[in-house]
């Protein structure tokens, strides 16, 4: 009987089933609990992603603060916002949030937000195996490319040639109303006394618009475009210069010093006027010295930066002119001389030197209008007129040249050029 009992195998299946029921139930429960934990992690990850994106959104505290920073580092306000957003979305009875951390750091022109979290998800059937919770964790990252900081140095040609009528109709009006058929509204001021009989005032009486007036209005209007485009109050700074107030003292004239106060620049730019001369033919009309003006602007600009922050701005020369130089250059003139007087399309030597220093040059060429009734034009300017736009384009940095014809708006052209510059990706060094 004892032998039969020891070797009896009947009922083994039921016994084994009973013995295996606990681990099988635990394993099945663990699979269900793990599945639930993965769903919780997916939900938390989505919330962490949303918080990271919110921390570096275009209108976020993080971006606003990053644009004001002069260097790199953590942005505490953005960290608090990111953590607050995540915690507000993560309150739930389905799990216990063990930890939640945020980090928002500006490095160069990148703003990076990192959200990390850890949570415990209570189990149900897994408790049979002594597993009371499943731990889940994850990290979310978001990166925002901050805007480029730029300093603009506007160099505006206000020499007597910019007193020409702004449109062919304006030119025709001046020619028809001047005894010598002159299209230029020469601004004569001698010893501080304004000549009210000069062609400058005649143009005003006739309602003729001259080129420099249009450039002044366009420069003033450009400040509104810049204000609308910037993401922070210090993203763009502007300085404005002309070739001088009067022919007796032709030197770089500061109309507005470099500033982010674009409203003040707007006011000052609107008052830009044509360079005066004491009398017709003064100094053999040698007032348009591009070499000197470009060289002197370059001395003011300092080192060009990468644009990654406010203390390291990119430097840009914004040059507006009709492109014809007229200066005393007895040895370096690119065209034939009249004594030491050099009339030529712009010599690009100084443009090349500025670009070699890392500056970008935006050139707005206000088309030099043909003056078929003017003998001086026919003898000295007409022979090289076709070269003027070519030289002006060679002065410009790649992609930053624009010619505005008399039938087009200079204000619109300046705005278009500015927007092209600020929407061009910055090349990091």
C-alpha positions in Angstrom: 0.0 0.0 0.0 2.8 2.3 0.9 4.5 1.4 -2.4 1.4 2.2 -4.4 1.0 5.5 -2.6 4.5 6.6 -3.4 4.2 5.8 -7.1 0.6 7.0 -7.6 0.6 9.9 -10.2 -3.1 10.6 -10.4 -4.1 14.2 -9.5 -0.7 15.8 -10.4 -2.2 18.3 -12.9 -4.5 19.7 -10.3 -1.7 19.9 -7.7 0.7 21.6 -10.1 -2.0 24.0 -11.2 -2.7 25.0 -7.7 1.0 25.5 -7.1 1.5 27.6 -10.2 -1.6 29.7 -9.9 0.1 32.4 -7.8 3.0 33.1 -10.0 0.9 32.9 -13.2 -1.6 35.4 -11.7 1.3 37.6 -10.7 2.8 37.5 -14.1 -0.4 38.3 -15.8 -1.1 41.1 -13.4 2.4 42.5 -13.9 1.8 42.6 -17.7 -1.4 44.6 -17.1 0.3 46.9 -14.6 3.2 47.5 -17.0 0.9 48.3 -19.8 -0.9 50.8 -17.6 2.5 52.3 -16.6 3.5 52.7 -20.2 0.2 54.6 -20.8 1.0 56.9 -17.9 4.5 57.5 -19.2 3.2 58.4 -22.6 0.8 60.9 -21.0 3.5 62.4 -18.9 5.9 62.6 -21.9 3.3 64.5 -23.9 2.9 66.9 -21.0 6.6 67.3 -20.6 7.0 68.0 -24.4 4.3 70.7 -24.1 6.0 72.3 -21.2 9.4 72.3 -22.9 7.9 73.9 -26.0 6.0 76.5 -23.9 9.3 77.4 -22.2 10.9 78.4 -25.5 7.9 79.5 -27.5 8.3 82.7 -29.6 6.3 84.8 -27.1 7.6 83.0 -24.0 9.4 84.6 -21.0 12.4 82.5 -22.0 12.8 84.0 -25.4 12.1 87.5 -24.2 14.8 87.2 -21.5 17.2 85.5 -23.8 17.0 88.4 -26.3 18.0 90.8 -23.6 20.9 88.8 -22.3 24.4 89.9 -23.2 25.8 86.4 -22.7 24.9 82.8 -22.0 23.3 81.2 -19.0 20.2 79.8 -17.3 17.0 81.8 -17.4 15.4 81.4 -14.0 12.0 82.9 -15.0 11.7 80.4 -17.8 12.6 77.5 -15.6 9.9 78.4 -13.1 7.4 78.8 -16.0 8.3 75.5 -17.5 8.0 73.6 -14.2 4.7 75.3 -13.4 3.2 74.4 -16.7 4.3 70.8 -16.3 3.1 70.4 -12.7 -0.3 72.0 -13.5 -0.9 69.4 -16.2 0.5 66.5 -14.2 -1.8 66.3 -11.1 -3.5 62.9 -11.1 -4.7 60.2 -8.8 -3.4 57.5 -11.3 0.2 58.0 -10.3 2.5 59.7 -7.8 4.9 62.3 -9.3 8.1 61.7 -7.5 10.2 64.4 -9.1 10.0 67.1 -11.8 12.8 69.3 -12.9 13.3 71.9 -15.6 16.3 73.6 -17.1 16.2 76.5 -19.6 19.6 77.7 -20.8 20.7 80.1 -23.5 23.9 79.2 -25.3 24.9 81.3 -28.3 21.8 82.0 -30.3 20.1 78.8 -29.1 17.6 78.6 -26.2 17.2 75.0 -24.9 14.6 73.7 -22.5 14.9 70.3 -20.8 12.1 68.8 -18.7 12.7 65.6 -16.7 10.3 63.7 -14.6 9.9 60.5 -12.5 6.6 59.0 -11.3 5.3 55.9 -9.5 2.3 54.1 -10.9 0.4 51.9 -8.3 0.0 48.2 -9.3 -3.0 45.9 -8.8 -2.4 42.2 -9.4 1.4 42.6 -9.3 1.1 43.1 -5.6 0.8 39.3 -5.4 4.5 39.3 -6.3 5.3 42.1 -3.8 5.5 44.8 -6.5 3.5 47.8 -5.2 4.4 50.3 -7.9 6.1 50.7 -11.3 8.5 53.6 -11.8 8.4 55.5 -15.0 10.6 58.4 -16.1 11.5 60.5 -19.1 13.0 63.7 -20.6 11.7 66.2 -23.0 13.8 68.8 -24.9 13.0 71.7 -27.1 15.3 74.2 -28.8 14.5 77.7 -30.1 16.9 79.6 -32.4 16.9 83.1 -31.0 16.9 86.1 -33.4 20.1 87.7 -34.6 21.2 91.0 -33.2 22.4 93.6 -35.7 23.8 97.1 -35.8 23.0 99.1 -39.0 25.1 102.0 -40.1 23.1 104.0 -42.7 25.4 106.0 -45.0 23.2 108.3 -47.1 24.6 110.3 -50.0 23.3 113.8 -49.6 25.8 115.5 -51.9 24.6 118.0 -54.5 24.0 115.3 -57.2 21.2 114.0 -54.9 19.4 117.4 -55.5 18.3 116.1 -58.9 14.6 115.7 -59.4 13.3 112.4 -57.9 11.4 111.3 -61.1 11.7 112.1 -64.8 8.7 114.4 -64.4 10.5 116.3 -61.7 13.6 116.6 -63.9 11.6 117.9 -66.8 10.0 120.5 -64.6 13.3 121.8 -63.3 14.8 121.9 -66.8 11.8 123.8 -68.2 12.0 126.4 -65.4 15.7 127.1 -65.3 17.6 129.4 -67.7 20.5 126.9 -68.0 18.2 123.9 -68.1 19.6 122.6 -64.9 17.9 119.5 -63.3 19.7 120.0 -60.0 18.1 121.9 -57.1 21.4 123.4 -55.9 21.2 124.4 -52.2 23.2 127.7 -51.9 24.1 128.9 -48.4 27.0 131.4 -48.1 28.4 132.5 -44.8 25.3 131.2 -43.1 23.0 133.2 -45.4 20.4 131.2 -47.4 20.0 132.1 -51.0 16.2 132.1 -51.4 16.7 132.5 -55.2 18.6 129.2 -55.5 17.3 126.3 -57.5 16.7 124.5 -54.2 13.9 126.9 -53.3 12.7 127.1 -56.8 12.1 123.4 -56.7 10.1 123.9 -53.5 8.0 126.6 -55.2 7.4 124.3 -58.2 6.4 121.4 -56.1 9.4 119.4 -57.4 10.5 116.5 -55.2 14.3 116.0 -55.1 16.1 112.7 -54.5 17.5 113.5 -51.0 14.0 114.4 -49.7 12.7 111.0 -50.8 15.7 109.3 -49.2 15.2 111.2 -45.9 11.5 110.2 -45.8 12.3 106.6 -46.7 15.0 106.4 -43.9 12.5 107.7 -41.4 9.9 105.2 -42.5 12.4 102.4 -42.2 12.5 102.8 -38.5 8.9 101.7 -38.3 9.7 98.6 -40.3 12.6 97.8 -37.9 10.4 98.3 -34.9 7.7 96.0 -36.2 10.3 93.3 -37.1 12.3 93.2 -33.9 11.6 90.6 -31.2 13.1 92.7 -28.4 13.8 96.4 -28.0 17.5 96.0 -28.4 17.6 93.6 -31.3 18.4 96.3 -33.9 20.4 99.4 -33.4 20.6 102.2 -36.0 23.1 104.9 -36.8 22.7 107.4 -39.6 25.4 109.4 -41.4 25.6 111.7 -44.4 28.5 113.1 -46.4 28.2 116.5 -44.6 26.1 119.5 -44.0 28.0 121.9 -46.3 30.5 121.7 -49.1 33.0 123.8 -47.1 33.3 121.0 -44.6 32.7 117.7 -46.3 33.1 115.1 -43.6 31.1 112.3 -42.3 28.2 113.9 -40.5 26.5 112.0 -37.7 22.7 112.5 -38.0 21.9 109.9 -35.3 24.4 108.0 -33.2 24.0 104.2 -32.8 21.0 103.5 -30.7 18.1 101.1 -30.2 15.8 104.2 -29.7 14.4 104.0 -33.2 11.8 106.7 -32.6 14.6 109.2 -32.1 16.4 108.0 -35.2 13.1 108.4 -37.1 12.7 112.0 -36.1 16.3 112.9 -36.9 16.4 111.1 -40.2 13.3 113.0 -41.4 15.3 116.2 -41.2 18.1 115.2 -43.5 18.8 117.8 -46.1 20.8 118.3 -49.2 24.4 119.4 -48.7 24.7 123.1 -49.3 27.3 124.9 -51.4 28.4 128.5 -51.2 28.1 129.1 -54.9 27.8 127.2 -58.2 30.9 125.2 -59.0 32.4 125.5 -55.6 35.6 123.4 -55.2 35.1 122.2 -58.7 32.0 120.2 -57.4 34.2 117.7 -55.7 31.9 116.8 -52.8 31.2 113.1 -53.4 34.1 111.3 -51.9 33.0 107.7 -51.4 36.4 106.4 -50.4 36.6 108.8 -47.4 33.0 108.2 -46.4 33.1 104.4 -46.4 36.5 104.3 -44.8 35.3 106.6 -42.0 32.2 104.6 -41.4 34.4 101.5 -41.0 36.4 103.2 -38.3 33.3 103.8 -36.3 31.8 100.3 -36.4 34.1 98.3 -34.3 34.4 94.5 -34.6 31.6 92.7 -36.3 30.2 89.9 -34.2 28.2 86.8 -34.8 24.9 88.4 -33.8 24.3 85.7 -31.2 23.5 88.3 -28.4 23.2 92.0 -27.8 26.9 92.4 -26.9 28.1 90.6 -30.0 26.0 92.1 -32.9 26.5 91.7 -36.6 27.5 94.9 -38.2 26.0 96.1 -41.5 26.6 99.2 -43.7 23.4 100.3 -45.4 24.6 102.5 -48.2 22.2 104.6 -50.3 23.5 106.6 -53.3 23.3 107.4 -57.0 26.7 105.7 -57.4 28.7 108.5 -59.0 31.8 109.7 -57.2 33.2 113.2 -57.7 36.3 113.9 -55.6 39.9 115.0 -55.8 41.8 111.8 -56.8 44.7 112.7 -58.9 46.4 109.3 -58.7 43.8 106.6 -58.1 40.9 107.6 -60.3 39.4 104.7 -62.4 38.3 107.1 -65.2 39.8 110.0 -67.0 40.7 113.0 -64.9 39.7 116.7 -65.3 42.8 118.1 -63.6 42.7 116.3 -60.2 38.9 116.0 -60.3 37.8 112.4 -60.6 34.3 111.5 -61.7 33.7 107.8 -61.7 31.3 105.0 -60.9 32.1 104.1 -57.3 35.5 102.6 -56.7 34.9 99.4 -54.8 38.3 99.3 -53.0 36.8 100.5 -49.7 33.8 98.2 -50.1 36.2 95.3 -50.4 38.2 96.4 -47.3 35.0 96.6 -45.2 33.8 93.2 -46.3 37.2 91.8 -45.4 36.7 93.0 -41.8 33.5 90.9 -41.6 31.0 93.7 -42.3 28.1 93.1 -44.6 27.2 95.9 -47.1 23.7 96.5 -48.3 23.6 98.8 -51.3 20.5 100.6 -52.5 21.3 102.2 -55.8 19.1 105.2 -56.6 19.4 105.1 -60.4 21.4 108.0 -61.8 19.0 109.7 -64.2 20.3 110.6 -67.7 20.4 114.3 -68.2 20.3 114.7 -72.0 20.2 118.5 -71.9 23.3 118.8 -69.7 26.5 119.0 -71.6 28.7 118.2 -68.6 26.7 115.0 -68.1 27.1 114.1 -71.8 30.8 114.7 -71.7 31.8 113.1 -68.4 29.0 110.9 -67.0 27.3 109.4 -69.9 30.4 107.5 -71.1 30.4 105.3 -68.0 26.7 105.4 -67.0 26.2 101.7 -67.9 29.0 100.8 -65.4 27.4 102.5 -62.4 25.0 99.7 -61.4 27.7 97.1 -62.0 30.1 98.8 -59.6 27.4 99.4 -57.0 26.5 95.7 -57.1 30.1 94.8 -56.7 30.3 97.0 -53.6 27.4 95.0 -52.0 27.6 91.8 -50.2 26.1 88.8 -52.0 22.3 89.2 -52.3 22.3 92.6 -50.7 22.0 94.9 -53.8 18.9 96.6 -55.0 18.3 99.2 -57.7 15.3 101.5 -57.3 14.3 103.2 -60.5 12.5 106.6 -60.6 9.2 104.9 -61.0 9.6 102.8 -57.9 9.3 103.8 -54.2 12.6 104.3 -52.4 10.8 103.8 -49.1 9.5 100.4 -50.2 12.9 99.5 -51.6 14.6 100.3 -48.3 12.1 98.3 -46.3 12.4 95.4 -48.7 16.2 95.5 -48.4 16.1 95.6 -44.6 13.7 92.7 -44.4 15.9 90.7 -46.7 18.9 91.3 -44.4 17.1 90.4 -41.2 15.5 87.3 -42.7 18.8 86.0 -44.0 20.1 83.2 -41.7 23.2 84.2 -39.7 26.4 82.3 -40.5 28.0 81.3 -37.2 31.8 81.6 -37.1 
